[in-house]
Amino acid sequence: MNTPERTIDTQAFIDGQRFSPFQYVILVLCFLVVAADGYDTAAIGFIAPSLVQQWGVARAALGPVMSAALVGLGIGAMLAGPLADRLGRKTVLVLSVGLFGVWSFAAAFAHSIESLTALRFFTGLGLGAAMPNAVTLMSEYAPTRVRAVVVNAMFCGFSTGLALGGFASAWLIPHFGWQSVLVAGGVGPALLTVLLVLWLPESVQFMAMRKHADAKIARILGRIAHGVSLDGVRFVPPEGAASTKREGAIRVVLSTRYRFGTVMLWVAYFMGLLIYYLLTNWLPTLFRDTGFSGENAALMTSLFPLGGVLGNLCVGWAMDRFNANRVIAATFVLAALLVVLVGRGVGHQLWLGTLIFLTGTMVTSAVTSMSALAAAFYPTHGRATGVAWMLGVGRIGGVAGAMVGAELMALGWQFSAVFSLLALPAIVSACALYMMTGRSESAVQPVKRQGA
């Protein structure tokens, strides 16, 4: 028989099923990818005090080292999005995880600021390509009704990796030196690469759009819905995706329909990461300046990402039920209030720890939830590019955060002044998302209804 008996929309099929054990496997693998990113992000901040001491350099001299990976992240994300929309999500994800593992391991053997900066840049290239493809792949295997909470659950890996970086650094550095932190950050991704090759599937939406073998898609979807007969089925991408295929992914992202929302996503994510990376990179040093020991500074800093685990799930749940833009905008407003309070709580350690935890809850969940927002905003053909470019532009904000932190340290800014300043970018992010709500609603809602 030349004509298949049935035609099935891949996203509609996934939407009609319960979240299966197979999808949990995908979630765990993507969670581990993001956790490796979080660990690597934390590592450079936690080894910074040791570098200052052993290499005899000024704290401001570490600015390029801290920002090098973020520059690589931005470039890697910008390149990886269009590649993933052309070659596939899994292909680019596996290559990127393997690469950042190799370069992280190599960075452990750096002997100068210059060599460490270069190796951190190459590490960032791999990291930048990994994150957006993990987001895209997970979003395309999640039912639309729970997409935000699933993607945010995956992003709990980032907070977990950050916290693990703090706890591991507190133990590894005194026993084995700062190099051991980077060695661990290289070995983990190398092992993860093997698991991705063996167990991670390619996106069925991508394969349907590229007209891959229907039999392969049927085997994958059969693992989601056991007992459902998919013989002789022709699979198609979500409604509306095929019409954008010939436009090119970059044209879709910058088209009239999506342009304003794209710019607002970039502004909000840029400002969010400026806050996030300034705190991630410089909190250990700021705590040391207020009188904490190196171990206590690392442990106190670990409270910041831990708050994001609970926050991600709560914000994701709210995004699936209310207007996602307004939910994240409100989260940024709460973050602005909390950073001001943190700056005034230095004298009370228990109160300060509680505020750091709550600030981490708001800042981390606001920033990470934006990936789920972008994944829902863009259609299938432009999704990897849209998510990747938002992450790439946002990483420039991360670079700015690391560099601004270095300058503030050089100028002698104190703990309270640094935190009070961070309220401003949080408010800018909230305003950008609120403006996007009204102007881009017509673009967002059809995407949600179609499951793209």
C-alpha positions in Angstrom: 0.0 0.0 0.0 1.5 3.3 -1.1 -0.4 5.6 1.1 -0.1 5.3 4.9 -3.4 4.5 6.7 -3.1 7.4 9.1 -1.3 10.7 9.6 -0.3 11.7 13.1 0.9 15.1 14.4 3.9 14.2 16.6 3.2 16.9 19.3 -0.5 16.1 19.3 0.4 12.4 19.9 2.7 13.3 22.8 0.1 15.6 24.3 -2.4 12.8 24.3 -0.2 10.5 26.4 0.8 10.4 30.0 4.4 11.3 30.9 6.1 7.9 30.4 9.2 6.3 31.9 10.9 6.8 28.6 10.3 10.6 28.9 11.7 10.5 32.4 14.9 8.9 31.0 15.1 11.9 28.6 14.5 14.3 31.5 17.2 12.7 33.6 19.8 12.8 30.8 19.0 16.5 30.0 19.0 17.2 33.8 22.6 15.8 34.0 23.7 17.9 31.0 22.4 21.1 32.7 23.9 19.9 36.0 27.3 19.6 34.3 26.9 23.2 33.1 26.0 24.4 36.6 29.0 22.6 38.1 31.4 24.1 35.6 29.8 27.6 36.1 30.4 27.3 39.8 33.9 25.9 39.6 35.6 29.0 38.5 34.1 31.1 41.2 35.1 28.7 43.9 38.7 28.3 42.8 39.1 32.0 42.4 40.4 32.6 46.0 42.9 29.8 45.6 44.1 31.3 42.3 44.6 34.7 43.9 46.6 33.1 46.7 48.8 30.6 44.7 49.4 32.7 41.6 49.7 36.0 43.5 47.4 37.9 41.2 44.9 40.7 42.0 41.3 39.8 42.2 40.4 42.1 39.3 42.9 40.1 37.1 40.6 37.2 37.3 37.8 39.0 35.4 39.0 37.7 32.0 39.2 34.2 33.4 35.7 34.3 34.8 34.2 35.9 31.6 36.1 33.7 29.1 33.8 30.8 29.4 30.8 33.1 29.2 32.1 34.6 25.9 32.5 31.0 24.6 29.0 30.2 25.9 27.5 33.0 23.9 29.3 32.2 20.7 28.6 28.4 21.1 24.9 29.1 21.6 24.6 31.4 18.6 26.3 28.8 16.4 24.6 25.7 17.8 21.0 26.9 17.4 21.0 27.1 13.6 23.1 23.9 13.4 20.6 22.0 15.6 17.7 23.2 13.4 19.6 21.8 10.4 21.5 18.7 11.8 19.4 17.6 14.7 19.2 18.3 18.5 20.9 15.1 19.6 23.9 15.3 17.2 24.8 18.8 18.4 24.1 18.0 22.0 26.4 14.9 22.1 29.3 16.7 20.4 29.0 19.7 22.7 29.0 17.7 26.0 32.0 15.8 24.8 33.9 18.9 23.9 33.3 20.8 27.1 34.4 17.8 29.1 37.7 17.6 27.3 38.5 21.3 27.7 37.5 21.4 31.3 39.9 18.6 32.1 42.6 20.4 30.1 42.0 23.6 32.1 43.1 21.8 35.3 46.7 21.8 34.0 46.9 25.5 33.1 49.8 27.4 34.7 49.0 31.0 33.9 46.1 33.4 33.6 46.5 33.5 29.8 46.3 29.7 29.3 43.5 29.3 31.8 41.5 32.0 30.0 42.0 30.3 26.7 40.9 26.9 27.9 37.9 28.4 29.7 36.8 30.0 26.4 37.0 26.6 24.6 35.1 25.0 27.5 32.4 27.7 27.1 32.0 26.9 23.4 30.9 23.4 24.3 28.7 24.5 27.2 27.0 27.1 25.0 26.0 24.5 22.5 24.8 22.0 25.0 22.3 24.1 27.1 19.9 25.3 24.3 19.7 21.9 22.7 18.9 20.2 26.0 16.1 22.8 26.4 14.8 22.3 22.9 14.9 18.5 23.0 13.2 18.3 26.4 10.5 20.8 25.4 9.7 18.7 22.3 9.3 15.6 24.3 7.1 17.2 27.0 3.3 17.4 26.7 2.2 21.0 26.2 0.1 21.0 29.3 3.2 20.4 31.6 6.0 21.8 29.3 7.0 24.7 31.6 7.2 22.6 34.7 9.1 19.8 32.9 11.7 22.1 31.4 12.1 23.9 34.7 12.5 20.5 36.5 15.3 19.8 34.0 16.8 23.2 34.9 16.9 22.2 38.5 20.0 20.3 37.3 21.7 23.7 37.0 21.1 24.6 40.6 22.0 21.2 41.7 25.3 21.4 39.7 26.0 24.8 41.2 25.4 23.6 44.8 27.5 20.4 44.0 30.3 22.7 42.9 30.2 24.5 46.2 30.1 21.4 48.3 32.7 19.6 46.2 35.0 22.6 46.2 34.8 22.9 50.0 36.2 19.4 50.2 38.3 19.0 47.1 40.4 22.2 47.3 41.8 21.6 50.8 42.6 18.0 50.0 43.7 18.0 46.4 44.0 21.6 45.3 41.9 23.8 42.9 42.9 21.6 39.9 40.8 18.7 41.2 37.6 20.8 40.9 38.2 21.1 37.1 39.3 17.5 36.7 36.0 16.4 38.2 34.3 18.8 35.8 35.9 17.1 32.8 35.4 13.4 33.8 31.7 13.8 34.5 30.8 15.1 31.0 33.0 12.4 29.3 30.9 9.7 31.0 27.7 11.5 30.3 28.5 11.7 26.6 28.5 7.9 26.4 25.1 7.8 28.1 23.7 10.3 25.6 24.9 8.3 22.6 23.3 5.1 24.0 20.0 6.3 25.5 19.0 9.8 24.2 16.7 9.8 21.1 16.5 12.5 18.4 13.5 14.8 18.5 10.6 13.2 16.7 9.4 16.7 15.7 12.7 17.4 14.0 12.7 14.0 12.3 9.1 14.5 11.1 9.9 17.9 9.7 13.0 16.5 7.9 11.0 13.5 6.6 13.1 10.9 8.4 11.9 7.3 8.3 8.4 7.0 9.8 9.4 3.6 11.2 12.1 5.2 13.4 9.6 7.7 14.8 7.1 5.0 15.4 9.7 3.0 17.5 10.4 6.1 19.6 6.7 7.0 20.1 6.0 3.4 20.8 8.2 3.7 23.9 6.0 6.6 25.1 2.7 4.9 24.5 3.0 1.1 25.0 0.4 -1.0 23.2 -0.6 1.7 20.7 -0.3 0.4 17.1 1.7 2.8 14.9 2.2 0.6 11.9 1.7 2.3 8.5 1.5 5.7 10.1 2.9 8.9 8.4 4.2 11.3 11.0 4.0 15.1 10.5 5.4 18.0 12.5 3.1 20.2 14.6 0.5 22.2 12.7 2.1 25.4 11.2 5.7 24.1 11.5 5.8 23.0 7.9 4.7 26.4 6.6 7.8 28.0 8.2 10.3 25.4 7.0 11.3 27.2 3.9 11.7 30.6 5.6 14.9 29.5 7.4 15.2 29.4 11.2 16.9 32.7 11.6 14.3 34.5 9.5 11.6 33.0 11.7 13.2 34.3 14.9 13.6 37.8 13.4 10.3 37.9 11.5 7.7 40.6 12.1 5.6 38.2 14.1 8.4 37.3 16.6 10.8 40.3 16.4 9.5 42.3 19.3 9.2 39.3 21.6 12.7 38.2 20.6 14.2 41.6 21.6 12.3 41.6 24.9 13.5 38.0 25.7 17.1 39.1 24.9 16.8 42.2 27.2 15.2 40.3 30.1 17.7 37.4 29.9 20.7 39.7 29.5 19.8 41.5 32.7 18.9 38.3 34.5 22.2 36.7 33.8 24.1 39.9 34.7 22.7 39.4 38.2 23.1 35.7 38.2 26.7 35.5 37.1 27.9 38.4 39.2 26.6 36.6 42.3 27.8 33.2 41.2 31.3 34.3 40.4 31.9 36.8 43.2 29.8 35.7 46.2 32.7 33.6 47.7 35.0 36.6 47.5 32.3 39.0 48.8 31.8 36.7 51.8 35.5 36.4 52.4 35.7 40.2 52.5 33.0 40.3 55.2 35.0 38.0 57.5 33.9 34.5 56.5 36.4 31.7 56.2 37.0 30.2 52.8 35.0 27.0 53.7 32.1 29.0 55.3 32.1 31.4 52.3 31.7 28.4 49.9 29.0 26.8 52.0 27.1 30.1 52.4 27.3 30.6 48.6 25.9 27.1 48.0 22.6 28.3 49.5 22.1 30.6 46.6 21.6 27.9 43.9 19.8 25.6 46.3 16.9 28.0 46.4 16.4 27.6 42.7 15.4 23.9 42.9 12.1 24.7 44.7 11.7 28.0 42.7 12.0 26.3 39.3 9.2 23.8 40.1 6.9 26.4 41.6 7.4 29.0 38.8 7.0 26.2 36.1 3.8 25.1 37.7 2.5 28.7 37.7 3.6 29.2 34.1 1.5 26.2 32.9 -1.6 27.7 34.6 -1.3 31.5 34.2 0.3 34.0 31.8 3.9 32.9 31.7 5.3 36.4 31.0 3.6 37.9 34.0 4.7 35.0 36.3 8.4 35.5 35.4 8.0 39.3 35.6 6.6 39.1 39.1 9.5 36.7 40.1 12.0 39.4 38.9 10.3 42.0 41.0 10.5 39.8 44.1 14.2 39.2 43.2 14.8 43.0 43.2 13.3 43.4 46.7 15.3 40.5 48.1 18.7 41.7 46.8 18.1 45.0 48.6 17.3 43.1 51.8 20.4 40.9 51.5 22.6 44.0 51.4 21.3 45.0 54.8 21.5 41.6 56.5 25.3 41.1 56.7 25.5 41.3 60.5 23.1 38.4 61.2 24.4 35.1 59.8 21.1 33.1 60.1 19.1 35.9 58.6 21.7 36.4 55.8 21.6 32.7 54.9 17.9 32.7 54.7 17.9 35.8 52.5 20.6 34.3 50.2 18.4 31.1 49.9 15.3 33.2 49.0 17.2 35.4 46.6 18.5 32.3 44.9 15.0 31.0 44.7 13.8 34.1 42.8 16.8 34.9 40.7 17.5 31.3 39.6 13.9 30.4 38.8 13.3 33.7 36.9 16.4 33.2 34.7 15.9 29.4 34.1 12.2 29.8 33.4 12.9 32.0 30.5 14.1 29.0 28.5 10.7 27.3 28.8 9.1 30.6 27.8 11.3 30.9 24.7 10.7 27.2 23.8 6.9 27.8 23.9 7.2 31.2 22.0 8.9 29.9 18.9 7.6 27.3 16.3 9.4 24.0 15.8 11.5 25.0 12.9 12.9 28.0 14.6 12.9 26.7 18.2 16.5 25.6 18.6 17.7 28.9 17.1 15.3 31.1 19.1 16.2 29.4 22.4 19.9 29.3 21.6 20.1 33.0 20.5 18.3 34.1 23.6 20.8 32.1 25.7 23.7 33.4 23.6 22.7 37.1 23.9 22.0 36.5 27.6 25.5 35.1 28.1 26.8 38.6 27.2 24.9 39.7 30.3 26.8 37.0 32.1 30.1 38.3 30.8 29.0 41.8 31.9 28.2 40.5 35.4 31.6 38.9 35.8 33.4 42.0 34.5 31.2 44.4 36.5 31.9 42.4 39.6 35.6 42.6 39.0 35.4 46.4 38.6 33.3 46.8 41.7 35.9 44.7 43.6 38.7 46.9 42.3 36.8 50.1 43.3 36.3 48.7 46.8 32.5 48.4 46.7 31.2 46.7 49.9 28.7 43.8 50.1 25.6 45.9 50.7 26.3 48.4 47.9 26.8 45.6 45.4 23.5 43.9 46.3 21.6 47.2 46.2 22.8 47.9 42.7 21.5 44.5 41.4 17.9 45.6 42.0 18.1 47.8 38.9 18.7 45.0 36.3 16.0 42.9 38.0 13.4 45.7 37.4 14.5 46.1 33.8 13.9 42.4 33.2 10.5 42.6 34.8 9.5 45.5 32.6 10.7 43.8 29.4 8.6 40.7 30.1 5.6 42.8 31.0 5.8 44.8 27.7 6.2 41.5 25.8 2.9 40.2 27.3 0.7 42.7 25.4 2.7 43.1 22.2 3.5 39.5 21.5 0.4 37.7 22.8 -0.8 37.0 19.3 2.4 35.2 18.5 2.6 33.2 21.7 -0.9 31.9 22.0 -1.2 30.1 18.6 2.0 28.4 19.3 0.6 27.0 22.6 -2.6 25.9 21.0 -0.8 24.0 18.3 1.7 22.4 20.6 4.6 23.7 18.7 
